[in-house]
Amino acid sequence: MICVSIPEKNTDKCLAMIESSEMAEIRIDLAGFNESEVRRIFSKSDKPLVATCRPEITEDKLRVKLLKAAIDEGAEYVDVEFDATKEVKPELIEYAKTHNCKVIISYHNFADTPDKTKLYAIIDSSFNEGADIVKIATTAQCESDCARILSLYEHYPSNNLVALAMGETGKITRVANLFLGSPFTFASISEEQKTASGQLTVSEINIIKNIIRKV
């Protein structure tokens, strides 16, 4: 499945993008939505939605409030950062668990790709803290970084890991992971709506998938 990451600020346009997608991640932080807008977005669609609000843009008190609003309105998943503060992380995980919302614990590394020992430790710790799905997004400096990320699926074959590498070199991982056990991968609806380095569009991923399946 392809999860479309949506940073659109206009709620009507955002809802239209959701309806044209299999699954969507709503980037509450990039959209700048307030609580009423969050509630409108998450209550109006029956598509599986991921609620994401990164701390780099939104301060903790507000983003907890916004993410809880998304959970209240039926978010399928809430994204909680691996490095989230001890005040935020357990609160959001517990709230999600008591409101029938699955938890994605996400680790992002914008510099490089750690060795397997560190990646295993991050993944294991995240599952122990209550993650239903663990997302690993590192930065690929070379092809071996991509191989290391994709090799995680051999160690965690249970369809609850989304592992990919950011950057131009990491593009291959955004498609290959779907063939190795990832429940979904992240894409943009267009070039203008990209939310991460090396992110492919939905149409690009579908083209590559179709080519691979025909071989």
N, C-alpha and C positions, 0 to 999 in steps of 0.2 A: 504494500500500500504506500501511496505517496502522500505525505503530510505537507500541505502548502503553508509556509510561514508567511503570515499576513501582517504588515505594519501599517496598513491603510488607516488614515485618520478619519475619513468620512464613514459614519456607521452604515449608511445605506450601501455604499460601494463595498464596504467590508462584508456585509451580509450577502451581497451578490457574488463576491469571490468565494465565500464559504459554500454557497449553493452549487457552484460550478466545480467543487472539489470533492474528493473522496473523504478527506480528513483535513483539518486545518489547525495550525498553531496561531493563536491570536497574541501578537506581540503588544500587550497592553502598554508596555513602557514606550515603545517606539511610536505607537499611535497616540499616546497621550490621553487615553480615555479616562473619564471620571467614573465614579461608581455607577451612576445611572446609565451611562453608555455601556459599561461592562455588563450590567444586568440585561440590557436590551439585546446585546450581541449574543450572550450565552443562553437566553431564554427563547430566542426566535428560531433556532436551528436544531434539527435533530441529527445533524452530522456529528461524528466524534470530534470534539474540540479539546485542544490543549491550551490551558491558561498559563501564559508566561509573562513575567514582569521582572526584568533584571535590575539589580541594585545599583548598577552604574548610572542609571537615569532617575530612578524613583527611590526615595528614602524608605527605609524598612517599615515604619509604621503605616505609611500610606499603601505600600505594595502588599502588605499582609491584608489590609482592609479590602483592596481591589481583588486580590486572589480569592479571598473568602467569599466575596460577592459572586465571582465566577463559579466557585464551587456550589454555592447556594442555588444558582440558576442552572445547574446540570452539567458543568464541565466534566468531560470524561476523564481528563488527566489534569493534574497541576504539576508544573515544573518547579522543583525546588533545587537550588544550586548546592552542589557538594560543599562549597565553601561558605554557605549561608551561616549567619551568626547563630550562636546557641540559643538566642532568644527567638529567632525566626523559624529555624529549621524544625524543631520538634513540634512547635505550635501548628505549623502548616500541615505537617505529616499527620498529626493526630486529628486535625479538623477534617482533612480529606478522608481519612479512614472511617470517621464517624458519619460521613455524608456520601458514602458510596462513590467516591472519586479515587481513581488510581493515581499513584504517586510516581512521577519520573524524577529521579535524582540525577542531575546533570553535572558533569565535570567538563570545563572548557580550559584549554591551554592554548593561548595565542602566540606562544613563543616556539614550542617544539613538541615532540612526541616522547614522553618518558619511556623508560624500559618496561618490559613486561612485569617485572616484580612490582613496580609502583602501580601500574595499571590494574593488576590483579588485586592489590591492596585496596585501591579506590573502589573497585567494583564490589568486592566482598564486603567492605565496610558499608557501602550504600545499601546492599541487600539486607544486611544486619540491622540497618536503621529503619527499614520498612519500605524500601523501594519496590514497586511492582515492575518497573522498567528502569534500567540504568542507561543513561546516555553518556557516551564518551566522545568528545570532539576535541581533537588535538590539531596541531599544525604540522603539516608534512613539509620537511625540508628536502627530502629525497624519496626515491621510490621505496627504499627499505622501511621508511616510516609507514608508508601505506601497507606494506606487507605485514608489519607488526600489528597495526590496527585490525586488519582483516583476520589475522591469526587468532584474535581473541574469540572468534566464533567457534574455534575448535575446542576451546576451554570452557565456553559458556554456550552450549547448543540449545538452550531451552526457550528460544523465541522471546526473551525478555531483555535483550541487549541491543541498543542502537549505537553502533560504533562507526565513526567516520573521521576523516582527516580534512581539515580546512586548507584553503589555499589552492592555487592552480594545480600543484602537483597532486593534491589529495582528491581531485575530482572523481577519479576512478572509484574511490571507496564509497561514494554517494550512490552508486548504482550496484557495485559488486556486493555490498552488504545485503541487498535484497535477496540475492541468490544464496547467501550463506546463513540465513536465519533471522535477519533483522525483521521485526514486525512492521516497520515502516522506515522510510527515509525522508529527509527534509528537502524541499524544493521551493522555488519561488514561482509565482504565477506569470512573471515577466522579468525582463532584464532590469527594469526600473524599480521593481519591488524586492530585489534581493536583500537579504538580511545578514548574509555572512560571506566571507571571502571564499571563492571557489564554488559557491552554490549554483546548481544547475536549475534550469526552468523545468516545469512539469513536462512540457512538450519534448525537451531534450532527453529527459530520462525515459519517457515512453518510446521515443525513437530508438534509443540504445537497447532498451529491453526487448523491443520487437525484433531488432537485428539479431540479438543473441539467441532468442528463441527460435529463429528461423534457420540458424546454422545447424 
